[in-house]
Amino acid sequence: MIAAATAARRVVVIGASFIGLEVAASLLTRGLEVHVVAPEARPMEPIFGPEVGDLVRQVHEEHGVAFHLGTTGASFDPNCVTLKSCEQLDSDFIVVGIGVRPQTTLAEGAGIAVDRGVAVNPYLETSIPGIWAAGDIARWPDRLTGEMLRIEHWVVAERQGQTAARNMLGARERFDAVPFFWSQQHDLQLNYVGHAAHWDRVEIDGSLAAKDCTVTYRQSGRKLAVLTIGRDCDSLAAEIELEKTIAAGS
């Protein structure tokens, strides 16, 4: 990608979530004209909600990124992307960052239960005793949300691998780590702990415009996730609080 960028003037990025936007910010620093295409109304809205989505878009546009939202790529030529909206975007190369699907063929062939990933119990053991799964492919019961989760954050994969290894040695240890991630886009750093696939209330403490705030996501009164911008200590405190919530439910 770096080699392609060296000889390019204009790039089209398909996807406005973590990979797409981080790549867009990075390529912009190399002097390219960057266009981002995505079907959502706002970048990252499904993860952060509309308020933060608007901030993310604003920051990227202030740095020169052009957005084409509410559409996606329909066809690709060597030097052009045609969108479903019929708009055509000239491009020297294209980056597609639209996510992945878990590869479950091996597990299915072995008779292991699969549910949008490899289903595991709280100890990361699959439906077949003596076989464990960890990382991006594992879908486990999360005690904080009460849902089955499959999360593609590298720290989750790392911690699950450690838990699975201990359980393979007979530890019988639940995986209860609180997921977290961060994303650096231009001068905007987003720190997120917990996991909220759905929420019915968003609380914003501080100022989004000033990039100094704590955003809390709740469902039926329960705190499920916290996003911080410019407040690293608050992010650590939120992680500790969520860990205590999980421990209290043991």
C-alpha positions as CSV (number, residue, x, y, z in Angstrom):
1,M,0.0,0.0,0.0
2,I,2.9,2.4,0.8
3,A,4.5,1.6,-2.5
4,A,1.2,2.3,-4.3
5,A,0.8,5.5,-2.4
6,T,4.2,6.7,-3.4
7,A,3.3,6.9,-7.1
8,A,-0.3,7.9,-6.6
9,R,-2.2,11.2,-6.5
10,R,-5.7,10.1,-5.6
11,V,-7.1,7.1,-3.6
12,V,-10.6,5.8,-2.9
13,V,-11.2,4.1,0.4
14,I,-14.3,1.8,0.6
15,G,-15.4,1.6,4.3
16,A,-15.8,4.3,7.0
17,S,-15.0,2.3,10.1
18,F,-11.7,1.7,11.9
19,I,-9.6,0.3,9.0
20,G,-11.0,2.6,6.4
21,L,-10.7,5.8,8.4
22,E,-7.3,5.1,9.9
23,V,-6.0,4.3,6.4
24,A,-7.6,7.5,5.1
25,A,-5.9,9.6,7.7
26,S,-2.5,7.9,7.1
27,L,-2.7,8.3,3.3
28,L,-3.6,11.9,3.7
29,T,-0.3,12.6,5.5
30,R,1.4,11.2,2.3
31,G,-0.1,14.0,0.3
32,L,-2.8,12.0,-1.5
33,E,-6.3,13.2,-2.3
34,V,-8.5,10.9,-0.2
35,H,-12.1,9.9,-0.9
36,V,-14.0,7.7,1.6
37,V,-17.1,5.8,0.4
38,A,-19.5,4.1,2.9
39,P,-23.3,3.1,3.1
40,E,-23.8,4.7,6.5
41,A,-25.2,8.2,7.0
42,R,-22.3,9.0,9.3
43,P,-18.8,7.4,9.7
44,M,-18.7,5.0,12.7
45,E,-22.3,5.8,13.7
46,P,-23.1,2.1,14.4
47,I,-20.4,2.0,17.0
48,F,-20.4,5.4,18.5
49,G,-23.8,7.0,17.7
50,P,-24.6,10.1,15.7
51,E,-23.0,12.7,17.9
52,V,-19.5,11.1,17.8
53,G,-20.0,10.1,14.1
54,D,-20.5,13.8,13.2
55,L,-17.3,14.7,15.1
56,V,-15.4,12.0,13.3
57,R,-16.6,13.3,9.9
58,Q,-15.8,16.9,10.9
59,V,-12.2,16.1,11.9
60,H,-11.6,14.2,8.7
61,E,-13.1,16.9,6.5
62,E,-11.1,19.6,8.3
63,H,-8.0,17.7,7.2
64,G,-9.2,17.3,3.6
65,V,-10.9,13.9,3.4
66,A,-13.9,13.9,1.1
67,F,-16.9,11.7,2.1
68,H,-19.4,9.9,-0.2
69,L,-21.9,8.4,2.3
70,G,-25.2,6.6,1.8
71,T,-23.7,4.6,-1.1
72,T,-21.0,2.1,-1.9
73,G,-18.9,0.8,-4.8
74,A,-20.8,-0.7,-7.7
75,S,-18.0,-1.4,-10.1
76,F,-14.2,-0.9,-10.2
77,D,-12.0,-0.1,-13.1
78,P,-8.2,0.4,-13.0
79,N,-8.6,4.2,-12.7
80,C,-12.2,4.7,-11.6
81,V,-14.8,3.6,-9.0
82,T,-18.4,3.8,-10.0
83,L,-20.7,4.2,-7.0
84,K,-24.3,2.8,-6.7
85,S,-25.3,6.5,-6.7
86,C,-23.9,6.5,-10.3
87,E,-21.2,9.0,-9.2
88,Q,-17.7,8.2,-10.7
89,L,-14.5,8.8,-8.7
90,D,-11.1,8.8,-10.4
91,S,-8.6,6.8,-8.5
92,D,-5.0,5.7,-8.8
93,F,-5.6,2.8,-6.4
94,I,-8.4,1.6,-4.1
95,V,-8.4,0.4,-0.5
96,V,-11.3,-1.8,0.6
97,G,-11.7,-1.9,4.4
98,I,-15.1,-3.4,5.0
99,G,-14.4,-6.1,7.7
100,V,-14.1,-9.8,7.7
101,R,-16.2,-12.9,8.2
102,P,-15.0,-15.7,10.6
103,Q,-13.8,-18.8,8.8
104,T,-15.7,-21.6,10.5
105,T,-15.3,-24.4,7.9
106,L,-12.8,-26.4,9.9
107,A,-14.9,-26.2,13.1
108,E,-18.1,-27.1,11.2
109,G,-16.3,-30.1,9.6
110,A,-15.3,-31.3,13.1
111,G,-18.9,-31.1,14.4
112,I,-18.2,-28.1,16.6
113,A,-21.2,-25.7,17.2
114,V,-21.0,-22.5,15.2
115,D,-23.0,-19.3,15.7
116,R,-21.6,-16.4,13.7
117,G,-18.2,-17.7,14.9
118,V,-17.1,-20.7,17.0
119,A,-19.4,-20.9,20.0
120,V,-17.6,-21.3,23.3
121,N,-18.7,-21.5,27.0
122,P,-17.4,-19.1,29.7
123,Y,-14.1,-21.1,29.8
124,L,-13.6,-20.8,26.0
125,E,-14.3,-24.5,25.5
126,T,-16.2,-25.4,22.4
127,S,-19.2,-27.8,22.2
128,I,-16.7,-30.7,22.0
129,P,-15.0,-31.1,25.4
130,G,-11.2,-30.8,25.2
131,I,-11.3,-28.3,22.2
132,W,-11.0,-24.6,22.9
133,A,-11.2,-21.6,20.7
134,A,-9.8,-18.1,21.2
135,G,-9.4,-14.9,19.3
136,D,-11.4,-13.2,16.5
137,I,-13.3,-16.4,15.7
138,A,-14.5,-17.2,19.3
139,R,-18.1,-16.2,20.3
140,W,-18.4,-16.3,24.1
141,P,-21.1,-15.4,26.7
142,D,-20.4,-11.9,28.1
143,R,-21.6,-11.5,31.7
144,L,-21.7,-7.6,31.4
145,T,-24.1,-7.5,28.5
146,G,-25.7,-10.9,28.8
147,E,-25.0,-11.5,25.1
148,M,-22.8,-13.8,23.1
149,L,-20.0,-11.6,21.8
150,R,-17.3,-12.0,19.1
151,I,-14.9,-9.1,19.1
152,E,-12.0,-8.5,16.7
153,H,-9.7,-6.5,19.0
154,W,-6.2,-7.8,19.2
155,V,-6.0,-7.5,23.0
156,V,-9.1,-9.6,23.4
157,A,-7.5,-12.3,21.2
158,E,-4.3,-12.1,23.3
159,R,-6.1,-12.4,26.6
160,Q,-8.4,-15.2,25.4
161,G,-5.3,-17.1,24.2
162,Q,-3.9,-16.9,27.7
163,T,-7.1,-17.9,29.4
164,A,-7.6,-20.8,27.0
165,A,-4.1,-22.0,27.6
166,R,-4.5,-22.0,31.4
167,N,-7.8,-23.9,31.0
168,M,-6.2,-26.5,28.8
169,L,-3.9,-27.1,31.8
170,G,-6.9,-27.5,34.1
171,A,-7.3,-24.0,35.6
172,R,-11.1,-23.7,34.8
173,E,-10.9,-19.9,34.6
174,R,-13.8,-17.8,33.2
175,F,-12.9,-15.3,30.5
176,D,-14.3,-12.0,31.9
177,A,-11.9,-9.4,30.5
178,V,-13.4,-6.1,29.5
179,P,-12.8,-5.4,25.8
180,F,-11.1,-2.2,24.9
181,F,-9.7,-0.5,21.8
182,W,-8.3,2.8,20.6
183,S,-8.2,4.5,17.3
184,Q,-6.0,7.4,16.2
185,Q,-7.4,9.5,13.3
186,H,-5.5,12.7,12.6
187,D,-5.5,14.6,15.9
188,L,-8.5,12.6,17.3
189,Q,-7.8,9.7,19.6
190,L,-10.8,7.6,20.5
191,N,-10.5,5.3,23.6
192,Y,-13.4,2.8,24.1
193,V,-13.9,0.2,26.9
194,G,-16.7,-2.3,27.2
195,H,-19.1,-3.2,24.4
196,A,-22.5,-1.8,23.5
197,A,-24.0,-3.3,20.4
198,H,-27.3,-1.6,21.4
199,W,-28.0,1.3,23.7
200,D,-31.1,3.4,24.7
201,R,-29.2,6.2,26.4
202,V,-26.1,8.2,25.7
203,E,-24.6,10.5,28.3
204,I,-21.9,13.1,27.2
205,D,-19.8,14.7,29.9
206,G,-17.6,17.5,28.6
207,S,-17.4,18.8,25.1
208,L,-17.2,16.9,21.8
209,A,-16.3,20.0,19.9
210,A,-13.3,20.6,22.2
211,K,-12.3,16.9,21.9
212,D,-12.5,16.6,25.7
213,C,-15.3,14.3,26.8
214,T,-16.5,11.1,28.3
215,V,-19.4,9.4,26.5
216,T,-21.3,6.7,28.3
217,Y,-23.6,4.1,26.6
218,R,-26.4,2.5,28.7
219,Q,-29.0,-0.1,28.1
220,S,-31.9,-0.3,30.5
221,G,-29.8,1.8,33.0
222,R,-26.8,-0.5,32.8
223,K,-23.5,1.0,31.8
224,L,-22.1,-1.1,28.9
225,A,-19.4,1.0,27.4
226,V,-17.5,4.2,27.7
227,L,-15.8,6.3,25.0
228,T,-13.3,9.0,26.0
229,I,-11.6,11.7,24.0
230,G,-8.7,13.5,25.7
231,R,-9.4,11.8,29.0
232,D,-7.1,8.8,29.4
233,C,-7.5,8.6,33.2
234,D,-11.3,8.4,32.8
235,S,-10.9,5.6,30.3
236,L,-8.8,3.6,32.8
237,A,-11.3,4.3,35.6
238,A,-14.2,3.2,33.4
239,E,-12.4,-0.1,32.7
240,I,-11.9,-0.7,36.4
241,E,-15.5,0.1,37.1
242,L,-16.7,-2.4,34.4
243,E,-14.4,-5.1,35.8
244,K,-15.9,-4.6,39.3
245,T,-19.4,-4.8,37.9
246,I,-18.6,-8.1,36.3
247,A,-16.9,-9.4,39.5
248,A,-19.9,-8.4,41.6
249,G,-22.1,-10.6,39.4
250,S,-19.9,-13.7,40.0
